[in-house]
Amino acid sequence: MKLSPMTDIIKGKRVIVVDDSIVRGTTSKRIVRMLKQAGASEVHMRVSSPPTTDPCFYGVDTPNKDKLIAANMSQDDICKFIEADSLAYLDEASLLRSVKTDTDNYCTACFTGKYIV
């Protein structure tokens, strides 16, 4: 039900979809297609993290690098693959600034490939 578009609201509108990440791109592609089939005139994807380019070995179940879309395609190619009108990611510095605390000890290996250990 959470992915059921409200056609009366969407039809003829430009829609912005905000997601936490794009890992393989298959879910994003399905959502973009669904919104366009519901009548959206444009669908723009915004991602609240940097591109996931490397697997996580510290507890988040991300696939091997060869399965990560951002490790294998440019941002423009990902945008075309998911059939969006535009695609933008939050950069690493902005992400870290948004969660700034006294113990700024965040792992960003899935975005940078730089592992702590």
C-alpha positions, 0 to 999 in steps of 0.5 A, spaced: 500 500 500 505 504 501 507 504 494 500 506 491 500 512 487 494 517 488 492 518 481 488 524 482 493 528 486 499 526 481 496 527 474 500 532 470 504 534 476 512 534 477 514 529 483 520 529 487 521 523 490 526 523 496 529 516 498 535 514 503 539 511 498 539 507 491 543 501 492 541 496 485 536 501 482 531 496 481 526 499 486 527 506 484 526 504 477 519 501 479 517 507 483 519 512 477 515 508 472 509 507 477 509 515 478 509 516 470 504 511 469 499 514 474 500 521 470 506 525 473 509 529 468 516 529 471 519 525 476 525 527 480 529 523 484 533 526 490 537 521 495 539 523 502 546 520 502 552 520 497 552 514 492 553 507 495 559 505 491 562 500 496 559 494 500 558 495 508 562 489 512 560 492 518 552 490 519 548 493 513 547 488 508 549 491 502 551 487 496 558 486 492 561 492 489 559 489 482 551 489 484 552 496 487 549 501 481 553 507 483 559 503 483 558 501 476 554 507 472 555 514 472 550 519 475 547 520 468 547 513 467 543 511 473 538 517 472 537 514 465 536 507 468 531 509 473 528 513 468 527 519 472 528 526 469 533 528 474 537 525 480 541 528 485 545 525 491 547 529 498 554 529 498 558 526 504 560 533 507 553 535 507 551 528 510 556 529 515 554 536 517 547 534 518 549 529 523 554 533 527 555 531 534 561 531 539 563 524 537 564 525 530 566 518 529 561 516 523 563 510 518 563 512 511 566 506 507 560 505 503 560 512 500 568 512 500 571 505 500 575 507 506 574 502 511 576 503 518 579 497 519 
